[in-house]
Amino acid sequence: MADQSPVKFTSLGAIIQELNVDGQNIVLGFTRKELYEKYNTPWFGATIGRVANRIKDAKIQSLNNQEYELEKNNDPNALHGGSRGWGRRDFEGPTLLQRNGKDTLLYTYTSPHLDGGYPGTVEIKVFYTAGKEDNRSVLSIEYEVELVGDECNETIVNVTNHSYFNLTGGETVDGTLAKLLTQHYLPLDNTGIPFGRIDVHPSKVTEPFTIGPKKEAFDDVFVMDRDVARIPLDTRERPLQLLAEFHHPESRINLQVHSTEPAFQFYTGQGTNVAAVDGNPSRGPFSGFCIEPSRFVNAINEPDWRHMVVLKKGDKYGSKIVYKTWKDPQ
């Protein structure tokens, strides 16, 4: 897979460095690992953990019968596991495996007790499998996390991939057609924390709409599964659901994002700002969009949601994300 695949990775953050469609790389990033280390403030392509997205007031209110203070790196909240979250850690790998009859690359990272303030030593495994389905290229991601240390009986996990997609080949995503497969979302306060309820998004997102610099900006948590009590810690046995699909009429490139996860963040990249460096172009607002499948944001501090992110000793956290890409014929 590593030699022939249109996909390229780096061990830093188990990052997706390239995802090529007919020779065009549709994910934002850098040409070398060292550049990610220095300049990847937007988390291009990274594996996000220990907890993706935001935790209110950078505080776990109750876990192991105590409170935990986290780094406030998105004031006043904790974001993406902290400034040294998993997306900025060196993973071991890749190790080439045969999994379900297919070549698979495995990356692993052991996160020590109180890494970023989070309790318990945990091990994450990231499995990447590339293949074909009819005329479409398919990249599957599978996450598996276990609490391997004896420091405590439970911890918190919520993992996603933070790729920014650009189907245009240009400086922005202008003209890209988007369609989401749910109209439901979590209303957020002005710091990006949900109020604790599920509502209907005011914009019509289940019919095709255009994104770009002069269009509506999104940074919202959309909900695929409103039956909250039935969302398991390991979602891998659940059917894959199509979350969102994108098409650009000029490049003719298509992207579908599927996942077993109950929610996803849709971000149109309006806050992106990376200067040109070492031959890599600058990346400004709306240069790429994100679909980040995950659990509900700030779930640990919502009594009805916390079961989907609390990992106990002997259990496994798991999830799947699948990207399907193709180019339409002329």
FENBEL-V692139 format. One record per residue. N is the residue number from 1. SS is DSSP state (helix for helix, strand for strand, loop for the rest). PHI is phi in degrees with one decimal (none if undefined). NEAR is the number of other ideal C-beta (glycine too) atoms within 12 Angstrom. Layout:
n->N ss->SS phi->PHI near->NEAR
n->N ss->SS phi->PHI near->NEAR
//
This chain:
n->1 ss->loop phi->none near->29
n->2 ss->loop phi->-66.1 near->23
n->3 ss->loop phi->-84.7 near->11
n->4 ss->loop phi->-100.4 near->13
n->5 ss->loop phi->-73.3 near->27
n->6 ss->loop phi->-76.9 near->30
n->7 ss->strand phi->-106.1 near->37
n->8 ss->strand phi->-132.9 near->29
n->9 ss->strand phi->-128.3 near->37
n->10 ss->strand phi->-131.7 near->36
n->11 ss->loop phi->-70.2 near->28
n->12 ss->strand phi->-69.0 near->35
n->13 ss->loop phi->66.2 near->41
n->14 ss->loop phi->45.3 near->43
n->15 ss->strand phi->-73.7 near->45
n->16 ss->strand phi->-81.9 near->43
n->17 ss->strand phi->-90.0 near->34
n->18 ss->strand phi->-142.4 near->28
n->19 ss->strand phi->-138.9 near->40
n->20 ss->strand phi->-95.3 near->26
n->21 ss->strand phi->-124.8 near->35
n->22 ss->loop phi->52.2 near->23
n->23 ss->loop phi->85.3 near->13
n->24 ss->strand phi->-106.7 near->26
n->25 ss->strand phi->-76.3 near->33
n->26 ss->loop phi->-103.0 near->42
n->27 ss->strand phi->-115.4 near->40
n->28 ss->loop phi->-80.4 near->43
n->29 ss->loop phi->174.5 near->42
n->30 ss->loop phi->-129.3 near->36
n->31 ss->loop phi->-80.6 near->20
n->32 ss->loop phi->-136.4 near->20
n->33 ss->helix phi->-56.8 near->24
n->34 ss->helix phi->-61.6 near->15
n->35 ss->helix phi->-71.9 near->24
n->36 ss->helix phi->-62.0 near->36
n->37 ss->helix phi->-60.4 near->22
n->38 ss->helix phi->-92.1 near->17
n->39 ss->helix phi->-124.8 near->27
n->40 ss->loop phi->-84.2 near->35
n->41 ss->loop phi->-64.4 near->27
n->42 ss->loop phi->-81.9 near->35
n->43 ss->loop phi->67.8 near->45
n->44 ss->loop phi->-51.5 near->41
n->45 ss->loop phi->69.6 near->43
n->46 ss->loop phi->-83.0 near->45
n->47 ss->strand phi->-80.1 near->50
n->48 ss->strand phi->-101.4 near->46
n->49 ss->loop phi->-173.3 near->49
n->50 ss->loop phi->-66.3 near->50
n->51 ss->strand phi->-131.3 near->54
n->52 ss->loop phi->-70.9 near->46
n->53 ss->loop phi->67.5 near->45
n->54 ss->strand phi->-106.2 near->40
n->55 ss->strand phi->-120.6 near->46
n->56 ss->helix phi->-59.1 near->30
n->57 ss->helix phi->56.5 near->24
n->58 ss->helix phi->50.7 near->33
n->59 ss->strand phi->-142.7 near->25
n->60 ss->strand phi->-89.9 near->36
n->61 ss->strand phi->-67.4 near->23
n->62 ss->strand phi->-156.0 near->18
n->63 ss->strand phi->-158.5 near->32
n->64 ss->loop phi->53.8 near->25
n->65 ss->loop phi->61.0 near->12
n->66 ss->strand phi->-150.2 near->14
n->67 ss->strand phi->-102.8 near->17
n->68 ss->strand phi->-124.2 near->33
n->69 ss->strand phi->-94.6 near->20
n->70 ss->loop phi->-114.3 near->38
n->71 ss->loop phi->-70.9 near->28
n->72 ss->loop phi->-88.3 near->21
n->73 ss->loop phi->-102.3 near->24
n->74 ss->strand phi->-144.8 near->29
n->75 ss->loop phi->-44.3 near->14
n->76 ss->loop phi->-95.5 near->20
n->77 ss->strand phi->-108.6 near->29
n->78 ss->strand phi->-89.4 near->40
n->79 ss->strand phi->-133.2 near->38
n->80 ss->loop phi->54.3 near->44
n->81 ss->loop phi->80.4 near->42
n->82 ss->loop phi->100.0 near->34
n->83 ss->loop phi->-64.5 near->23
n->84 ss->loop phi->-119.2 near->27
n->85 ss->loop phi->-67.3 near->38
n->86 ss->helix phi->-59.2 near->43
n->87 ss->helix phi->-67.9 near->44
n->88 ss->helix phi->-123.4 near->36
n->89 ss->loop phi->-115.1 near->35
n->90 ss->strand phi->-78.9 near->23
n->91 ss->loop phi->-91.3 near->33
n->92 ss->strand phi->-83.2 near->19
n->93 ss->strand phi->126.4 near->27
n->94 ss->strand phi->-85.7 near->28
n->95 ss->strand phi->-108.0 near->22
n->96 ss->strand phi->-84.6 near->19
n->97 ss->strand phi->-123.5 near->23
n->98 ss->strand phi->-101.7 near->14
n->99 ss->strand phi->-135.9 near->20
n->100 ss->loop phi->53.7 near->14
n->101 ss->loop phi->77.2 near->9
n->102 ss->strand phi->-128.5 near->22
n->103 ss->strand phi->-65.8 near->24
n->104 ss->strand phi->-135.3 near->29
n->105 ss->strand phi->-99.7 near->36
n->106 ss->strand phi->-112.8 near->31
n->107 ss->strand phi->-117.7 near->37
n->108 ss->strand phi->-132.3 near->29
n->109 ss->strand phi->-147.0 near->36
n->110 ss->strand phi->-104.8 near->24
n->111 ss->strand phi->-96.2 near->39
n->112 ss->loop phi->-72.9 near->21
n->113 ss->loop phi->-53.7 near->22
n->114 ss->loop phi->67.9 near->23
n->115 ss->strand phi->-61.5 near->31
n->116 ss->loop phi->68.8 near->37
n->117 ss->loop phi->96.1 near->31
n->118 ss->strand phi->-87.0 near->42
n->119 ss->loop phi->-76.7 near->38
n->120 ss->loop phi->85.1 near->37
n->121 ss->loop phi->-84.2 near->25
n->122 ss->strand phi->-125.7 near->41
n->123 ss->strand phi->-118.0 near->31
n->124 ss->strand phi->-107.1 near->46
n->125 ss->strand phi->-117.9 near->36
n->126 ss->strand phi->-117.8 near->45
n->127 ss->strand phi->-106.8 near->38
n->128 ss->strand phi->-111.8 near->45
n->129 ss->strand phi->-131.4 near->33
n->130 ss->strand phi->-108.2 near->34
n->131 ss->strand phi->-163.3 near->26
n->132 ss->strand phi->-127.5 near->19
n->133 ss->strand phi->-141.0 near->20
n->134 ss->loop phi->56.8 near->9
n->135 ss->loop phi->-97.2 near->15
n->136 ss->strand phi->-111.5 near->24
n->137 ss->strand phi->-86.0 near->32
n->138 ss->strand phi->-127.7 near->32
n->139 ss->strand phi->-117.0 near->43
n->140 ss->strand phi->-105.4 near->36
n->141 ss->strand phi->-118.8 near->46
n->142 ss->strand phi->-128.3 near->39
n->143 ss->strand phi->-109.7 near->46
n->144 ss->strand phi->-140.5 near->32
n->145 ss->strand phi->-131.8 near->41
n->146 ss->strand phi->-130.3 near->27
n->147 ss->strand phi->-85.1 near->35
n->148 ss->loop phi->-102.8 near->26
n->149 ss->loop phi->-90.0 near->23
n->150 ss->loop phi->-108.7 near->12
n->151 ss->loop phi->-72.9 near->20
n->152 ss->loop phi->-158.7 near->26
n->153 ss->loop phi->-97.5 near->19
n->154 ss->strand phi->-155.2 near->31
n->155 ss->strand phi->-143.1 near->42
n->156 ss->strand phi->-128.1 near->45
n->157 ss->loop phi->-142.5 near->44
n->158 ss->strand phi->-158.6 near->49
n->159 ss->loop phi->-113.0 near->48
n->160 ss->strand phi->-150.1 near->47
n->161 ss->strand phi->-108.1 near->47
n->162 ss->loop phi->-114.4 near->47
n->163 ss->loop phi->-69.7 near->43
n->164 ss->strand phi->-102.1 near->42
n->165 ss->strand phi->-104.7 near->48
n->166 ss->loop phi->-141.1 near->40
n->167 ss->loop phi->-91.2 near->42
n->168 ss->loop phi->-89.3 near->34
n->169 ss->loop phi->78.4 near->28
n->170 ss->loop phi->-106.9 near->24
n->171 ss->loop phi->-73.4 near->22
n->172 ss->loop phi->-131.6 near->32
n->173 ss->loop phi->-88.6 near->44
n->174 ss->loop phi->-49.0 near->29
n->175 ss->loop phi->89.7 near->27
n->176 ss->strand phi->-71.8 near->39
n->177 ss->strand phi->-89.1 near->30
n->178 ss->strand phi->-122.5 near->39
n->179 ss->strand phi->-149.7 near->28
n->180 ss->strand phi->-99.6 near->37
n->181 ss->loop phi->-100.0 near->27
n->182 ss->loop phi->-148.0 near->32
n->183 ss->loop phi->-101.2 near->21
n->184 ss->strand phi->-92.4 near->28
n->185 ss->strand phi->-152.7 near->32
n->186 ss->strand phi->-102.2 near->39
n->187 ss->strand phi->-57.7 near->22
n->188 ss->strand phi->-117.1 near->27
n->189 ss->loop phi->-79.9 near->19
n->190 ss->loop phi->-75.2 near->10
n->191 ss->loop phi->-110.9 near->23
n->192 ss->loop phi->89.1 near->28
n->193 ss->loop phi->-103.1 near->30
n->194 ss->strand phi->-63.3 near->35
n->195 ss->strand phi->-77.6 near->20
n->196 ss->strand phi->107.3 near->23
n->197 ss->strand phi->-127.2 near->20
n->198 ss->strand phi->-105.6 near->27
n->199 ss->strand phi->-137.2 near->20
n->200 ss->strand phi->-97.5 near->19
n->201 ss->loop phi->-65.6 near->24
n->202 ss->loop phi->-68.2 near->13
n->203 ss->loop phi->-93.6 near->22
n->204 ss->loop phi->-81.0 near->14
n->205 ss->loop phi->-102.1 near->31
n->206 ss->loop phi->-90.5 near->21
n->207 ss->loop phi->-115.7 near->14
n->208 ss->loop phi->-54.7 near->18
n->209 ss->strand phi->-140.1 near->25
n->210 ss->strand phi->-101.3 near->27
n->211 ss->strand phi->-113.0 near->41
n->212 ss->loop phi->157.0 near->30
n->213 ss->loop phi->-57.4 near->24
n->214 ss->loop phi->-104.2 near->15
n->215 ss->loop phi->-111.0 near->23
n->216 ss->loop phi->-60.0 near->21
n->217 ss->loop phi->-91.4 near->21
n->218 ss->loop phi->-120.5 near->33
n->219 ss->strand phi->-153.4 near->28
n->220 ss->strand phi->-126.6 near->35
n->221 ss->strand phi->-99.0 near->47
n->222 ss->strand phi->-96.6 near->45
n->223 ss->strand phi->-113.4 near->39
n->224 ss->loop phi->-92.1 near->38
n->225 ss->loop phi->-128.6 near->31
n->226 ss->loop phi->-89.9 near->23
n->227 ss->loop phi->-83.9 near->15
n->228 ss->helix phi->-59.3 near->27
n->229 ss->helix phi->-63.2 near->14
n->230 ss->helix phi->-95.3 near->14
n->231 ss->loop phi->-76.8 near->30
n->232 ss->loop phi->-85.7 near->26
n->233 ss->loop phi->-69.6 near->37
n->234 ss->strand phi->-110.7 near->28
n->235 ss->loop phi->-91.5 near->34
n->236 ss->loop phi->-64.8 near->27
n->237 ss->loop phi->-84.9 near->14
n->238 ss->loop phi->-78.5 near->23
n->239 ss->loop phi->-63.5 near->15
n->240 ss->loop phi->-65.4 near->28
n->241 ss->strand phi->-117.4 near->29
n->242 ss->strand phi->-74.0 near->26
n->243 ss->strand phi->-92.5 near->41
n->244 ss->strand phi->-160.5 near->42
n->245 ss->strand phi->-139.9 near->32
n->246 ss->strand phi->-137.3 near->40
n->247 ss->strand phi->-150.7 near->31
n->248 ss->strand phi->-116.4 near->34
n->249 ss->loop phi->-66.3 near->18
n->250 ss->loop phi->-85.2 near->19
n->251 ss->loop phi->-76.7 near->31
n->252 ss->loop phi->65.7 near->22
n->253 ss->strand phi->-91.3 near->37
n->254 ss->strand phi->-120.5 near->31
n->255 ss->strand phi->-136.8 near->44
n->256 ss->strand phi->-120.5 near->32
n->257 ss->strand phi->-116.9 near->43
n->258 ss->strand phi->-115.9 near->32
n->259 ss->strand phi->-163.6 near->42
n->260 ss->loop phi->-94.2 near->35
n->261 ss->loop phi->-82.1 near->49
n->262 ss->loop phi->-83.2 near->38
n->263 ss->strand phi->-152.6 near->43
n->264 ss->strand phi->-156.8 near->44
n->265 ss->strand phi->-89.6 near->43
n->266 ss->strand phi->-111.2 near->39
n->267 ss->strand phi->-128.7 near->35
n->268 ss->loop phi->-93.3 near->38
n->269 ss->loop phi->75.9 near->39
n->270 ss->loop phi->-65.6 near->27
n->271 ss->loop phi->-97.6 near->24
n->272 ss->loop phi->-72.1 near->32
n->273 ss->loop phi->-156.4 near->16
n->274 ss->strand phi->-127.4 near->29
n->275 ss->loop phi->-72.3 near->17
n->276 ss->loop phi->-63.2 near->16
n->277 ss->strand phi->-151.6 near->21
n->278 ss->loop phi->50.5 near->16
n->279 ss->loop phi->86.5 near->10
n->280 ss->strand phi->-87.0 near->24
n->281 ss->loop phi->-69.0 near->22
n->282 ss->loop phi->-66.7 near->18
n->283 ss->strand phi->-127.7 near->31
n->284 ss->loop phi->-100.8 near->25
n->285 ss->loop phi->-55.5 near->28
n->286 ss->loop phi->64.8 near->36
n->287 ss->loop phi->-78.3 near->39
n->288 ss->loop phi->-162.9 near->44
n->289 ss->strand phi->-117.0 near->47
n->290 ss->strand phi->-121.2 near->47
n->291 ss->strand phi->-126.3 near->45
n->292 ss->strand phi->-116.7 near->44
n->293 ss->strand phi->-65.5 near->46
n->294 ss->strand phi->-169.4 near->47
n->295 ss->loop phi->-85.1 near->50
n->296 ss->loop phi->-66.0 near->44
n->297 ss->loop phi->-68.7 near->45
n->298 ss->loop phi->60.6 near->43
n->299 ss->helix phi->-58.6 near->40
n->300 ss->helix phi->-60.5 near->44
n->301 ss->helix phi->-100.9 near->32
n->302 ss->loop phi->-114.3 near->28
n->303 ss->loop phi->-51.7 near->16
n->304 ss->loop phi->-81.5 near->21
n->305 ss->loop phi->-110.5 near->32
n->306 ss->helix phi->-62.6 near->31
n->307 ss->helix phi->-61.6 near->26
n->308 ss->helix phi->-80.5 near->36
n->309 ss->loop phi->-126.2 near->43
n->310 ss->strand phi->-86.7 near->35
n->311 ss->strand phi->-102.0 near->45
n->312 ss->strand phi->-100.4 near->26
n->313 ss->loop phi->-57.0 near->21
n->314 ss->loop phi->94.6 near->13
n->315 ss->loop phi->-99.4 near->24
n->316 ss->loop phi->-129.6 near->26
n->317 ss->strand phi->-90.6 near->41
n->318 ss->strand phi->-152.1 near->31
n->319 ss->strand phi->-162.1 near->48
n->320 ss->strand phi->-133.7 near->35
n->321 ss->strand phi->-131.0 near->43
n->322 ss->strand phi->-131.7 near->35
n->323 ss->strand phi->-104.5 near->43
n->324 ss->strand phi->-118.5 near->32
n->325 ss->strand phi->-133.6 near->41
n->326 ss->strand phi->-163.9 near->29
n->327 ss->strand phi->-117.3 near->25
n->328 ss->loop phi->-69.7 near->18
n->329 ss->loop phi->-69.4 near->8
n->330 ss->loop phi->-71.8 near->8
//
